Amino acid sequence: MTPTPDAGSTTPDSFSATPSPTPPNPTSATRVFYDAIAEDYAERNRDELAAKPLERAVLGAYAELVGAGGRVADLGCGPGRVTGFLGARGLDVCGLDLSESMLAVARRENPAIRFQRGSMLELDFADGSLAGVVSFYSSIHTPVENLPALFAEFHRVLAPGGHLLLAFQVGDEPRHFDRPWGHPVALDFERRRPERMAELLTAAGFAVLWHTVREPVLGESTPHAFLIARRPAAPDS
């Protein structure tokens, strides 16, 4: 769903954290969490992308792969920072999020971009209708057993030759974040292994083109991974 709370779509390392099991209803818990913190998140992370040149480079390279005018969905768009960045690079981008409070911020800050409420697991896009799908730190609230269904949905909405960008924190155990900025909410954040994510993408029908891992910066506690994958083109293309 929404990007994590301390990186313009990145990490929540500034919150108090202790291990915790996944909530019984991850979708509902995620929506409640981000509805509560939306305005604080947007204000405190306003310049996050400006401070992270590697993230900007990844997003810029992805925009070139998709090509100017390509129709792209930023899934789990949060306050729309990544959506706006991609729109400024010529993509026909829209944003989707579970949290209406996050969407209110995104619409306020990006009035020319379309934002809609919805779930990544049930996308309201026709089969093969998108040139690109971006999940920038938004799959981290999806339980591992639901990742195959999530990646199958990404594959469904991408046109043959379309590109997926996936970003997430690296690790083996989830972290539990409680009462961010004093709000009475809590949520688990999953860490993943790039090799396993690449395996799941391949099983869903993607060709993994590129992946990289960077070390923690700006107070983060874990490395961060970026994967770009492609839905293979039709045989006669």
C-alpha positions as CSV (number, residue, x, y, z in Angstrom):
1,M,0.0,0.0,0.0
2,T,1.4,3.3,1.0
3,P,5.1,4.0,1.1
4,T,6.8,3.6,4.5
5,P,7.0,6.6,6.8
6,D,10.5,8.0,6.4
7,A,11.6,8.1,2.9
8,G,9.6,10.0,0.3
9,S,8.2,6.6,-0.1
10,T,10.9,4.9,2.0
11,T,11.7,3.9,5.5
12,P,10.2,4.2,9.0
13,D,13.5,3.9,10.9
14,S,12.8,6.9,13.1
15,F,9.9,5.2,14.8
16,S,10.2,3.1,18.0
17,A,10.4,-0.5,16.8
18,T,10.0,-4.0,18.3
19,P,9.3,-7.3,16.5
20,S,5.6,-8.2,16.2
21,P,3.5,-10.6,14.2
22,T,1.6,-9.4,11.1
23,P,-1.8,-7.8,12.0
24,P,-4.8,-10.1,11.4
25,N,-6.2,-7.8,8.7
26,P,-3.2,-6.2,6.9
27,T,-5.3,-4.1,4.5
28,S,-7.5,-2.5,7.2
29,A,-4.5,-2.0,9.5
30,T,-2.5,-0.3,6.7
31,R,-5.3,2.0,5.8
32,V,-5.9,3.1,9.4
33,F,-2.2,3.6,10.0
34,Y,-1.6,5.9,7.1
35,D,-4.9,7.8,7.5
36,A,-3.6,8.7,11.0
37,I,-0.1,9.8,10.0
38,A,-0.7,11.3,6.5
39,E,-0.2,15.0,7.3
40,D,2.8,14.4,9.6
41,Y,4.4,12.1,7.1
42,A,4.0,14.6,4.3
43,E,5.4,17.5,6.2
44,R,8.4,15.7,7.8
45,N,9.4,13.9,4.5
46,R,8.8,16.8,2.1
47,D,12.3,16.9,0.8
48,E,13.2,13.2,1.1
49,L,13.8,12.5,-2.6
50,A,15.9,15.6,-2.9
51,A,18.3,14.1,-0.3
52,K,18.5,10.7,-2.1
53,P,20.3,10.9,-5.4
54,L,20.3,7.1,-5.9
55,E,16.5,6.9,-5.7
56,R,16.2,9.8,-8.1
57,A,18.6,7.9,-10.5
58,V,16.6,4.7,-10.3
59,L,13.3,6.6,-11.0
60,G,14.9,8.5,-13.8
61,A,16.2,5.4,-15.4
62,Y,12.8,3.7,-15.1
63,A,11.2,6.7,-16.7
64,E,13.5,6.3,-19.7
65,L,12.8,2.6,-20.0
66,V,9.0,3.3,-20.1
67,G,9.4,6.2,-22.5
68,A,7.7,9.6,-22.7
69,G,3.9,9.4,-22.6
70,G,3.9,5.9,-21.2
71,R,0.9,5.2,-19.0
72,V,2.1,4.3,-15.5
73,A,0.4,3.5,-12.2
74,D,2.2,4.4,-9.0
75,L,0.7,1.9,-6.6
76,G,0.7,2.7,-2.9
77,C,1.5,6.3,-3.9
78,G,1.2,7.9,-0.5
79,P,1.5,11.7,-0.7
80,G,2.4,11.5,-4.4
81,R,6.1,12.4,-4.3
82,V,7.2,9.6,-6.6
83,T,4.1,10.1,-8.7
84,G,4.9,13.8,-9.2
85,F,8.6,13.0,-9.9
86,L,7.6,10.6,-12.7
87,G,5.0,12.9,-14.1
88,A,7.7,15.7,-14.4
89,R,9.7,13.3,-16.5
90,G,7.0,12.9,-19.1
91,L,5.1,9.9,-18.0
92,D,1.3,9.7,-18.1
93,V,1.2,8.7,-14.4
94,C,-1.6,8.2,-12.0
95,G,-1.5,7.3,-8.3
96,L,-3.4,4.7,-6.2
97,D,-3.5,4.3,-2.5
98,L,-5.6,2.7,0.3
99,S,-5.5,5.8,2.4
100,E,-7.9,8.7,1.6
101,S,-5.9,11.0,3.9
102,M,-2.7,10.3,1.9
103,L,-4.6,10.8,-1.3
104,A,-5.8,14.2,-0.1
105,V,-2.2,15.3,0.3
106,A,-1.2,13.8,-3.1
107,R,-4.1,15.7,-4.8
108,R,-3.2,18.9,-3.0
109,E,0.4,18.8,-4.0
110,N,-0.1,17.4,-7.5
111,P,-3.3,18.9,-8.8
112,A,-2.6,17.9,-12.5
113,I,-2.3,14.2,-11.6
114,R,-5.1,11.8,-11.2
115,F,-5.2,9.9,-7.9
116,Q,-7.7,7.2,-6.9
117,R,-8.4,5.0,-3.9
118,G,-7.9,1.2,-4.2
119,S,-6.1,-2.0,-3.4
120,M,-3.0,-3.2,-5.3
121,L,-4.5,-6.7,-5.1
122,E,-7.6,-5.7,-7.0
123,L,-6.5,-3.1,-9.6
124,D,-9.2,-1.3,-11.6
125,F,-7.1,-1.4,-14.8
126,A,-7.9,-3.4,-17.9
127,D,-5.6,-6.3,-18.8
128,G,-2.5,-5.1,-20.6
129,S,-3.4,-1.4,-20.3
130,L,-0.3,0.0,-18.6
131,A,3.2,0.6,-19.9
132,G,4.5,0.7,-16.3
133,V,3.8,-0.3,-12.7
134,V,5.6,1.3,-9.8
135,S,5.6,-0.2,-6.3
136,F,8.0,2.0,-4.4
137,Y,8.1,0.7,-0.9
138,S,4.4,-0.3,-1.0
139,S,4.6,-4.1,-1.1
140,I,6.0,-4.1,2.4
141,H,2.6,-4.5,4.0
142,T,1.6,-7.5,1.8
143,P,2.0,-10.8,3.7
144,V,4.5,-13.1,2.0
145,E,1.8,-15.6,1.1
146,N,0.0,-12.9,-0.9
147,L,3.0,-11.8,-2.9
148,P,2.4,-14.3,-5.8
149,A,-1.2,-12.9,-6.2
150,L,0.2,-9.3,-6.0
151,F,2.8,-9.9,-8.7
152,A,0.3,-11.7,-10.9
153,E,-2.0,-8.6,-10.7
154,F,1.0,-6.4,-11.7
155,H,1.7,-8.8,-14.6
156,R,-2.0,-8.7,-15.7
157,V,-2.3,-4.9,-16.0
158,L,1.0,-4.5,-17.8
159,A,1.1,-4.5,-21.6
160,P,3.7,-6.9,-23.1
161,G,7.0,-5.1,-23.0
162,G,5.8,-3.1,-20.0
163,H,8.1,-2.4,-17.0
164,L,7.7,-2.9,-13.2
165,L,9.8,-1.0,-10.6
166,L,9.8,-2.5,-7.1
167,A,11.6,-1.0,-4.1
168,F,11.8,-2.4,-0.5
169,Q,13.9,-2.7,2.6
170,V,16.3,-5.7,2.8
171,G,16.0,-8.2,5.7
172,D,14.5,-11.4,7.1
173,E,12.3,-10.2,9.9
174,P,9.5,-7.7,10.0
175,R,9.6,-4.6,12.3
176,H,6.7,-3.3,14.3
177,F,6.3,0.5,14.5
178,D,4.2,1.9,17.3
179,R,2.7,5.3,17.8
180,P,4.5,7.2,15.1
181,W,4.7,10.9,16.0
182,G,2.4,10.2,18.9
183,H,-0.5,8.8,16.8
184,P,-2.3,5.8,18.5
185,V,-1.7,3.4,15.6
186,A,0.8,0.6,14.9
187,L,1.9,-1.5,11.9
188,D,4.3,-4.1,10.8
189,F,6.8,-3.4,8.0
190,E,8.1,-6.5,6.1
191,R,11.8,-6.8,5.0
192,R,12.5,-8.9,2.0
193,R,15.5,-10.6,0.3
194,P,16.1,-9.4,-3.3
195,E,16.9,-12.9,-4.5
196,R,13.6,-14.2,-3.3
197,M,11.7,-11.3,-4.7
198,A,13.3,-11.9,-8.1
199,E,12.3,-15.6,-7.9
200,L,8.7,-14.6,-7.2
201,L,8.7,-12.1,-10.1
202,T,10.1,-14.8,-12.4
203,A,7.4,-17.2,-11.3
204,A,4.8,-14.6,-12.1
205,G,6.0,-14.3,-15.7
206,F,8.4,-11.4,-15.4
207,A,11.9,-11.1,-16.8
208,V,14.1,-9.4,-14.1
209,L,16.3,-6.9,-15.9
210,W,18.2,-5.3,-13.1
211,H,18.5,-5.2,-9.3
212,T,20.7,-3.4,-6.9
213,V,21.1,-2.9,-3.2
214,R,22.3,0.2,-1.5
215,E,23.5,0.6,2.1
216,P,21.6,2.5,4.7
217,V,21.7,6.3,4.6
218,L,20.3,9.2,6.6
219,G,19.7,7.2,9.8
220,E,18.1,4.1,8.1
221,S,18.7,0.8,9.8
222,T,18.6,-1.6,6.7
223,P,19.9,-1.7,3.1
224,H,17.4,-0.9,0.4
225,A,16.7,-2.9,-2.8
226,F,15.5,-1.8,-6.2
227,L,14.3,-4.3,-8.9
228,I,13.2,-3.5,-12.5
229,A,11.4,-6.3,-14.3
230,R,9.7,-6.5,-17.7
231,R,6.6,-8.4,-18.9
232,P,8.0,-10.1,-22.0
233,A,6.9,-8.8,-25.3
234,A,4.5,-10.9,-27.4
235,P,6.2,-13.4,-29.6
236,D,5.4,-11.6,-32.8
237,S,6.5,-8.2,-31.6
